[in-house]
Amino acid sequence: MLRDILTSKTFEFLIRVLWAGICGIIIGIERQRRTKNAGVRTHFMVAMSTALMMVISQYGFLRVALENDMSVDVSRVASIIGGVGILGGGLICMGKQGHASGITTTTGVLMTMAIGMAIGAGMYALGTCSTILVIAGQTILHMNISLVSE
């Protein structure tokens, strides 16, 4: 078991999952500081799980396909991940007078899924830069900036 973990490919896969988790933690800290429903643990788990699913999607069925002379559609698991994003709709609540809350949290969880998918696919720079953009966007857009001069 330990020998399997230490193989270069498995170690790279673990790094992908761990890096996605770190990006999820960074986003989760920002959301938790604002006392949102989905915080550090949620974003951590979402990012790690999607990265792991992407690794499985890319490499998990390759041996079976090669042994049986089959083709592999690596996008299938990725499409399932995107479809699960619809579950985030449960984070949206309708309040009095039709005011919806939780939309930013839901889209943040979806973005965390996308970041996990990118890192799981080996696109470290894209996932990391996207994490930075999320934090920058959330920080800037939460400032009380008047967009219309009065």
C-alpha positions as a Markdown table, in Angstrom:
| # | Residue | x | y | z |
|---|---|---|---|---|
| 1 | Met | 0.0 | 0.0 | 0.0 |
| 2 | Leu | 2.7 | 2.5 | 1.0 |
| 3 | Arg | 4.7 | 1.5 | -2.0 |
| 4 | Asp | 1.7 | 2.3 | -4.2 |
| 5 | Ile | 1.3 | 5.7 | -2.6 |
| 6 | Leu | 4.9 | 6.5 | -3.2 |
| 7 | Thr | 4.8 | 5.9 | -6.9 |
| 8 | Ser | 5.2 | 9.1 | -8.9 |
| 9 | Lys | 1.8 | 9.0 | -10.6 |
| 10 | Thr | -0.1 | 8.3 | -7.4 |
| 11 | Phe | 1.9 | 11.0 | -5.5 |
| 12 | Glu | 1.0 | 13.5 | -8.3 |
| 13 | Phe | -2.7 | 12.5 | -7.9 |
| 14 | Leu | -2.5 | 13.1 | -4.2 |
| 15 | Ile | -0.8 | 16.5 | -4.7 |
| 16 | Arg | -3.7 | 17.4 | -7.1 |
| 17 | Val | -6.3 | 16.5 | -4.5 |
| 18 | Leu | -4.4 | 18.3 | -1.7 |
| 19 | Trp | -3.8 | 21.4 | -3.8 |
| 20 | Ala | -7.5 | 21.6 | -4.6 |
| 21 | Gly | -8.3 | 21.3 | -0.9 |
| 22 | Ile | -6.0 | 24.1 | -0.1 |
| 23 | Cys | -7.7 | 26.3 | -2.7 |
| 24 | Gly | -11.0 | 25.3 | -1.2 |
| 25 | Ile | -9.8 | 26.3 | 2.2 |
| 26 | Ile | -8.8 | 29.7 | 1.0 |
| 27 | Ile | -12.2 | 30.4 | -0.5 |
| 28 | Gly | -13.9 | 28.9 | 2.6 |
| 29 | Ile | -12.1 | 31.2 | 4.9 |
| 30 | Glu | -13.3 | 34.2 | 3.1 |
| 31 | Arg | -16.9 | 32.9 | 3.1 |
| 32 | Gln | -16.8 | 31.9 | 6.8 |
| 33 | Arg | -15.4 | 35.3 | 7.8 |
| 34 | Arg | -18.7 | 36.6 | 6.3 |
| 35 | Thr | -20.7 | 34.1 | 8.3 |
| 36 | Lys | -22.1 | 32.3 | 5.2 |
| 37 | Asn | -23.7 | 28.8 | 5.3 |
| 38 | Ala | -20.9 | 27.2 | 3.3 |
| 39 | Gly | -17.5 | 27.8 | 5.0 |
| 40 | Val | -14.1 | 26.3 | 5.2 |
| 41 | Arg | -15.1 | 22.6 | 5.6 |
| 42 | Thr | -17.6 | 22.7 | 2.9 |
| 43 | His | -15.4 | 24.4 | 0.3 |
| 44 | Phe | -12.5 | 22.1 | 1.3 |
| 45 | Met | -14.5 | 19.0 | 0.8 |
| 46 | Val | -16.1 | 20.2 | -2.5 |
| 47 | Ala | -12.7 | 21.1 | -4.0 |
| 48 | Met | -11.1 | 17.9 | -2.9 |
| 49 | Ser | -13.9 | 15.6 | -4.0 |
| 50 | Thr | -14.2 | 17.2 | -7.4 |
| 51 | Ala | -10.4 | 17.0 | -7.9 |
| 52 | Leu | -10.5 | 13.3 | -6.9 |
| 53 | Met | -13.4 | 12.7 | -9.3 |
| 54 | Met | -11.5 | 14.3 | -12.1 |
| 55 | Val | -8.4 | 12.2 | -11.5 |
| 56 | Ile | -10.6 | 9.1 | -11.5 |
| 57 | Ser | -12.3 | 10.3 | -14.6 |
| 58 | Gln | -9.0 | 10.7 | -16.4 |
| 59 | Tyr | -7.1 | 7.7 | -15.2 |
| 60 | Gly | -9.4 | 5.4 | -13.2 |
| 61 | Phe | -10.8 | 3.4 | -16.2 |
| 62 | Leu | -7.8 | 3.6 | -18.4 |
| 63 | Arg | -6.4 | 0.1 | -17.5 |
| 64 | Val | -9.8 | -1.6 | -18.1 |
| 65 | Ala | -10.1 | 0.2 | -21.4 |
| 66 | Leu | -6.7 | -0.8 | -22.6 |
| 67 | Glu | -7.0 | -4.4 | -21.5 |
| 68 | Asn | -10.3 | -4.8 | -23.3 |
| 69 | Asp | -9.5 | -2.7 | -26.4 |
| 70 | Met | -12.1 | -0.1 | -25.5 |
| 71 | Ser | -12.2 | 3.7 | -25.9 |
| 72 | Val | -12.6 | 5.9 | -22.9 |
| 73 | Asp | -14.7 | 9.0 | -22.6 |
| 74 | Val | -12.9 | 11.0 | -19.9 |
| 75 | Ser | -15.6 | 13.7 | -19.9 |
| 76 | Arg | -18.3 | 11.5 | -18.4 |
| 77 | Val | -17.4 | 11.9 | -14.8 |
| 78 | Ala | -16.7 | 15.6 | -15.4 |
| 79 | Ser | -20.2 | 16.0 | -16.7 |
| 80 | Ile | -21.7 | 14.3 | -13.6 |
| 81 | Ile | -19.7 | 16.7 | -11.4 |
| 82 | Gly | -21.3 | 19.7 | -13.2 |
| 83 | Gly | -24.7 | 18.2 | -12.9 |
| 84 | Val | -24.3 | 17.8 | -9.2 |
| 85 | Gly | -23.9 | 21.5 | -9.0 |
| 86 | Ile | -27.6 | 21.8 | -9.3 |
| 87 | Leu | -27.8 | 20.4 | -5.7 |
| 88 | Gly | -26.4 | 23.8 | -4.7 |
| 89 | Gly | -29.9 | 25.1 | -5.3 |
| 90 | Gly | -30.7 | 23.9 | -1.9 |
| 91 | Leu | -28.5 | 26.6 | -0.5 |
| 92 | Ile | -30.8 | 29.3 | -2.0 |
| 93 | Cys | -33.5 | 30.4 | 0.4 |
| 94 | Met | -36.5 | 32.6 | -0.4 |
| 95 | Gly | -37.2 | 35.1 | 2.3 |
| 96 | Lys | -40.0 | 37.5 | 2.9 |
| 97 | Gln | -41.1 | 39.6 | -0.1 |
| 98 | Gly | -39.5 | 37.2 | -2.5 |
| 99 | His | -35.9 | 38.1 | -1.6 |
| 100 | Ala | -33.5 | 35.3 | -2.4 |
| 101 | Ser | -30.5 | 34.7 | -0.3 |
| 102 | Gly | -27.7 | 32.2 | -0.7 |
| 103 | Ile | -27.1 | 32.8 | -4.4 |
| 104 | Thr | -23.5 | 33.9 | -4.0 |
| 105 | Thr | -22.9 | 30.9 | -1.7 |
| 106 | Thr | -24.3 | 28.5 | -4.3 |
| 107 | Thr | -22.3 | 30.0 | -7.1 |
| 108 | Gly | -19.2 | 30.0 | -4.9 |
| 109 | Val | -19.6 | 26.3 | -4.2 |
| 110 | Leu | -20.0 | 25.7 | -8.0 |
| 111 | Met | -16.8 | 27.8 | -8.6 |
| 112 | Thr | -15.0 | 25.7 | -6.0 |
| 113 | Met | -16.1 | 22.6 | -7.9 |
| 114 | Ala | -14.7 | 24.1 | -11.1 |
| 115 | Ile | -11.5 | 24.9 | -9.4 |
| 116 | Gly | -11.3 | 21.3 | -8.0 |
| 117 | Met | -12.0 | 20.0 | -11.5 |
| 118 | Ala | -9.2 | 22.2 | -13.0 |
| 119 | Ile | -6.6 | 21.1 | -10.5 |
| 120 | Gly | -7.8 | 17.5 | -10.7 |
| 121 | Ala | -7.1 | 17.7 | -14.4 |
| 122 | Gly | -3.6 | 18.9 | -13.7 |
| 123 | Met | -4.3 | 22.6 | -14.5 |
| 124 | Tyr | -2.7 | 23.9 | -11.4 |
| 125 | Ala | -2.1 | 27.4 | -12.6 |
| 126 | Leu | -5.7 | 27.8 | -13.8 |
| 127 | Gly | -7.1 | 26.5 | -10.6 |
| 128 | Thr | -4.8 | 28.6 | -8.4 |
| 129 | Cys | -5.4 | 31.8 | -10.5 |
| 130 | Ser | -9.1 | 31.2 | -10.3 |
| 131 | Thr | -8.9 | 30.9 | -6.6 |
| 132 | Ile | -7.1 | 34.3 | -6.4 |
| 133 | Leu | -9.8 | 35.8 | -8.7 |
| 134 | Val | -12.6 | 34.5 | -6.5 |
| 135 | Ile | -11.0 | 36.0 | -3.3 |
| 136 | Ala | -10.2 | 39.3 | -5.1 |
| 137 | Gly | -13.7 | 39.5 | -6.6 |
| 138 | Gln | -15.4 | 38.7 | -3.3 |
| 139 | Thr | -13.3 | 41.2 | -1.4 |
| 140 | Ile | -13.7 | 44.0 | -3.9 |
| 141 | Leu | -17.4 | 43.5 | -4.5 |
| 142 | His | -18.2 | 43.3 | -0.8 |
| 143 | Met | -16.9 | 46.8 | -0.3 |
| 144 | Asn | -19.5 | 49.5 | -0.2 |
| 145 | Ile | -18.5 | 51.2 | -3.4 |
| 146 | Ser | -21.0 | 53.5 | -5.0 |
| 147 | Leu | -21.0 | 52.6 | -8.7 |
| 148 | Val | -23.3 | 55.5 | -9.6 |
| 149 | Ser | -22.1 | 59.0 | -8.6 |
| 150 | Glu | -24.8 | 60.9 | -6.9 |
